[in-house]
Amino acid sequence: MRSTAILLLFASALLTAQQQPTTAATAASRDTSFIDAQGTAHVTRVVPLPANVSPEAQRRLSRAEPDQAVPQSIAEQRVAVARWAAGAAAWTKLLPNQLVEDKIAGVPVRIVTPDGMPEANRDKVLLDLHGGGFVLDSGSLTESIPLAGYTKIKVVAVLYRLAPEHPYPAAVDDSIAVYKELLKTYKPSHIVIYGCSAGAILTGEVAAKIKQLGLPQPAALGIFSGMGDFARDGDSIALFSLKGLSGHLDPPAGRPHDPAYVGTTDPKDPLLSPIYSDLSGLPPTLFVTSTRDLLLSGTVNLHRAFINAGVDAHLVVYDGLWHTFWYDSPLPEAIEANRLMADFFVKQLGK
């Protein structure tokens, strides 16, 4: 079985981004470890291809990805991701639906209604807060189509305002506006709020804002590869890129990540970083992540905070897979994860 040699660089002010990609000739071939005077770890690990993931996932993990930096403007990223998101058609082929572009409370939304939705589900709705690093939309289709299909419940995906043009709290405000409008039609016990990546972070922020405003909480939350602390990074963000152990990774910069979103807000603000807020009384919540997810630490740390606050919180961690792997429709693990999420939501909405 082929092995992948990866150089994992923990934060160091002396390290700079590689200008040339690592090749087979220059790749590390043994494990090393050095802890400097500041406690920063400089380590090399040789990590075999996982034997316990699907053949499809193994092929994905075996792709050769250059590790040198390839700068892209936000505009270029948005174009590239819009092209990639068109792949959501694969989910539609698997789970037929009707897609409508609309506005709710003046906020643009995408509404996905699954084919064959039973009459009993017409008074229920899932509210999706999409991923994309707060600067683009990588999930309003890839997150909503599978969940609509597997739950047989309508999904409303909020196309909230994006940073850097609209930093925090614009995305929270837009999401709250849509939620308030949905409360005019749906019982709170018939609404679920969920999101992936940036949308998972936003889900925690929205839940904290709902509590601050004294609004009724939804039936459940889904926090799928997220975090709740902009002030402190955990290990995983220094270990993994968006593609896991492949691709370019800069050492941590020692400042809050997603600065375009945070703007001038205090990173410890309890609504921006709900890990610092009173989380008691939040609804049942499902957390999902994976062992090569850059937000693995953020997800498990927020889950622990929910548990410590007495919330009925559940955590599922998939082995060997990358950030938001459940976007990728050909993967058996993606189908499994989306079914897991759907089953949790259906169970909570049936109470």
N, C-alpha and C positions, 0 to 999 in steps of 0.2 A: 504494500500500500504506500502510495506516494506521501512524503512528508513535506510540510511547508515550513521553511525557516523564516522567522519573523524577528526583527529587531524592535523591541518595545522600549521606547525612550521615555522615562519619567522626567518630569519638569526639570529643566536646567537652563539657566540664563546663558550658558556658554554654547548650547546646542543650537544649530540653525537648520532650517529646512534643507533637505537634500536637493541638489541641483541635477543630479543624474540618477536614474532609477537603479535600484539594486538588481543585480543579475545573479545567475547561478554561481558565477565565478566569485562574486563579492559577498554573497549571502553568508550570514553566520552559520556555522556548522556545529556549534556546541553551546551549552548553557553557560552563561556567565552572570555574575552579580557583584555589584560594588555599591556600597552605601556611603555617600559623601558626608561631610561634616554637618550639613544642614538636614540630613535624614533623607535626602533625595536618592531614590534607587535608580541605578543605571544597569539595566538587565537585558540579557538576550535569552530567548526561549525558543527551542525547536519544538513545534507543536504538530503532531501527526494529524492527518485527516481523520475526523471522527468516524468510527465504524458504526455508530448507533444512530445515524441519520439516514434519510432516504437516499437512493442513488441520485435523484434529482438534486437534492441538497449537496451531495458530495461533488457533483459536477459543477455546481455554482461555486462551492468553496475552492475548487481546483482552478478557477480562472486566474490567469496571470494578470495582475493589476499593477501598473507602475506606481512606485511610491514617491516619486518626485512631485512637488507642488505644481498644479496647473491652475493659475489664477483665473477666476471667472467673475465678471461683474454680476450683480443681482439680476440685472436685465437678462443677461445670458443664461443664468441659472433658471429664470422663470420660463424662458423659451424652451430650454432643454427639458425641464420637468413637465411642461405642458405637453410636449411631444411624447415623453415617457408615459404620462398619465393616460394617454389615448389607449394604452394597453389594457385599460379597464374593460375594454370590449370583450376581453377573454372571460372576465367575470360575468358579463351580461350573457355571453353564449352559454355559460354554465348555469346561470340563474337569471332567466329572462325577467325584464322589468320595464316600467315606463319611467322615463326621466323628464322632469319639467324644471325649467329655470323660472324663478319667481322672486318676489320680495315679500318679506314678513317684517312688519314694523319698520319698513324702509330699508331693511338689510337684505342684500342679495342672498338667495339660498338656492340649493339644488334639492329637489324633492324626488326621492326614488320610491316608487310603489311597486312591490313585487307582484309578478303574475300569480294569480291564484290566492291572493290574500283573503282569508276567511272573513265573513261578516263580523265575527266575534273580535277581530283585531282592528276594526275600523275606528275604535275609540282609544287606540294606543298609538304612541309615536316614539321613535328614537331620535335624539338630537345629537348629531355628529359635529364635533369641533375638530376640523382637519389638521393634519400635520404639515410640515414644510418649513420648520425653523423660524416661524413667525414672519418670514419674508416672501414665501411663495406657497402655492397650493399643491401638495403632493398626495392628498388623500381624500378630497371630497367625493371622488368616484371610487377609489380603491378601498376605502373604508366603509362607504355607505352601501354599495351594491351587494357585497357578500353578506353583510349583516341584515339587510332587508330581505335577501333571498332565504337565509337560513332561519330567520325569526318569523318570516311572513308578516312583517310589520313595516309600515311606512317609515322611511328615514328622511329627516330634514337635515341637510348639511349646510352649516352656516358659512358663508363666504365673507368672513369678517375682514375688516380693514387690516392691511399688512404694514409691518415695519419695513424699512426705516421711515417711510412717509408718515406712518401712524404708529408710534410706539405705545407701550403700555400707558393707560388702560383701554385703548381703543378696542382691542379684540374682546376684552372682558365686557365692555359696555355693549358692543354689538350682540354678543352671545346672550347677555342678560335681557336685552330688548326682545330678542326672539323668544326666549323662554317665557317672559312675561306675557307675550302675545299668545303663545301656545296654552298658557294657563287659562285663557278665556274660553278655550275649546275643549281642553283635555284636563282630567283630574291629575293632580301631581303624582298620584299613585299609578298613573298610566303613562308616565313619561320616564325615559332613561336618558341620561347625558353621558356621552363617552367621547374619547378621542385618542389619537395615536401621536406619539412623539411630541411636537409642540402642542398639538391638540390635547394630549394627555396632561401636559403641564397646565394648559388652559382649563381643562375640566376641573382640576383641583382648585384653581383660582376662582372659577365660577361658583363652585360649591361653597367656598368660603365667603364669596360675595353674596350669594343667596342667603346664607345664614346671617350675615351682617345686616342685610336689608329686611330680615324677618319674613322672607317669602317661604312658602312651603317647599320642602326638599323633594326632589324627584324620588321615584321608587328605587333607583339604583344608579351607581356610577361605574364607568369602565375607564381605567387608567392604564393604557397599553403602551409601555415604554415611555415613561415620563419621569418627572421629579418635582420636588416642591421646595427647592432651596437654591436660590441664585447666588447666595453668599459663599457656599462651600461646595467644592467638587469632591466626589468620591473617587475611588481608584479607577473605575471602569472608563471614565472619560479620558484618562491618561493612557489607557491600554488599547482602546479600540477606536477605529474610524467608523464611518457609516457602514462600511462593508466588512466590519469585524476586524480580522487580523490582516487584511489586505488593503492596499491603497495608501494614500498619503495621510500622515498624522503629525500634527505639530505638537511639541511639548506644551503642557498647560501654561497659559500666560500669566497666571496669578491674579486674574481679574474675573469678574462675573462673565459667564458665557452669554451668548445672545445679547451683546451690548446694544444692538440696534433696537431690540425690543424693550430692554430694561430702561434705556434712556437715562433720565436723571433721577429715577426712583431709587430709594434706598433698597439694596438687594435683600435686606432683612425685613422689608415691609411685609406684614402678615397676610396681605391680600395678594401681593406679587409672589411671595414665598410662603405658601400656607403651612409649611412645616413649623413656622413660628406662630401660627394662630391656634385658637381653640377649635379642635376638630371634633369635639364631642357632638353627638347628635346627627352626624352625617349618615346618609343611607348606606345599605350594604354595597360594598365596592369590590370589584374584581381587578386585580393587578396582573399584568402579563408582561414578561420580558424574556430574555435569553442570555446565555452565558457569554456570548461575544457581542453583546449590545453595549454601545457606548453609554447608554443611560441605565444600565443594569444597577449600578450603585444608587442612582437617583430613585429608581423605582422601588427597590427593596427598602431604602431608608424612609421613603414616604409611607410605604406599607407598614413599616414598624411604628411610625408615628400614628397612623390610623388605629393600629392595634392598641397602642398605649392609651389612646383616647377613648377606647371602648367601642370602636366601630366594628361592625361585622365585616371584616376585610379578609379577602382571599388572595393568595399569591400563587401563580403558576410560572415556573421558569423552564424554558426549553433549552436543552443542552446543545452546544456546538453551533448555534445559529446566530445570525446577525440582526442588526437593528430593523425592527418592523418587517421581519421576514414574511409575515402573514399578508403582505401586499401582493406577493408573487403567486398568482393563481395556479401555475403548474405544480407547485410544491405540495406533496401530501401533507406536510406539516402545516402549510398555510391553510389548507382546508380544515384540518383538525383544529387549529387555533380559532378560526372563525366560527366553527361549530361550537367550540367550548364557550366563546364569548356569547354567542346567540343563545345557547342553552341557559346560561346564567341569567341573561336578561329576561327570557321567557319565564323562568322560574320566579324571578322577583316580581314581574308584572302580574303573575297569577296568584299572588298572595292576597 
